[in-house]
Amino acid sequence: MGNLCGKESPDPFAQPGRTLASAPPPPANPTAPLPKKVSGPRTLGSPGTNVGGGSQQQEDARRKAAKAAEERATAGGKPKGKLASQLEQQKKQTRSETLEESSRDTRRMRDADAAADTRAYN
């Protein structure tokens, strides 16, 4: 189906195609350009380089990261609130304690349903 109000597009195969010989020629130099020449040779131990050790900025970054990690570790002991304490209690429970608690809840719900059925019957 075409567009009712638009004009017809020409057939793409109405024009002759191009052959492989008519393709544009490849560039003369397909390799990357060479880097610029360095003004002089670099010497080991020249001023401004610290061979075998990290720079002052790296040491500062490591020190800051270590300090932040220590702060996060010490912040873990702070009280966080009601939900966090409940979550902590759940994490401390063993599998048997968790199953026992679930069983108690199920029994309570069963007893409540039985009491509701008894009240509805009378």
PyMOL commands that set and color helices and strands:
alter all, ss='L'
color gray80, all
select helices_A, chain A and resi 20-22+56-75+82-92+95-121
alter helices_A, ss='H'
color red, helices_A
deselect
rebuild
show_as cartoon
